[in-house]
Amino acid sequence: KYMHFLLFSLIILGITATSEKYIITELSHPFTYLFYLCIFNSINFAIIQSYRYGLKEIKGMLSRNGLQIFVVSMLSFVAMIYYLLSLNLAFVSLVIPLKRLSTLFTTIIGGRLFKEQGLLLKIIGCIIMITGAVLIAT
């Protein structure tokens, strides 16, 4: 059952990356695509969160954690800009493994930040998975 979910998500990821490459090279500029993507995600997120928690809870959360949310949002936005610009310049098969390399940094930084046990083993496992993704992509 879970293997089917994994294969389905890999297929969706491949279709999405290829579609993004087609959109930003043939149909639209990367910044235009990013603008529409951010607007779409913002509207969907606002609707889902207001339905789930209510506007009062969202306002309280923004007043308590607004700076952290803003910093993470800006870093994610910059990462997405660089991803789309590199996708516009290079092949999808070269850009996606580089994007997945962020998983290694997330493993290292998150492991140290949260003081996880067995961090070295997790880092080695992450390197093996990234190597496999690179070998499959090339």
Buried (B, 14 or more C-beta within 10 A) or exposed (E): EEEEEEEEEEEEEEEEBEEBBEBBEEEBEBEEBBEEBBEEEEEEEEEEBEEEEEEEEBEEEEEEEEEEEEEEEEEEEEEBEEBBBBBBEEEBEBBBBBBBBEBBEEBBEEBEEEEEEEBEEBBEEBBEBBEEBBEEBE
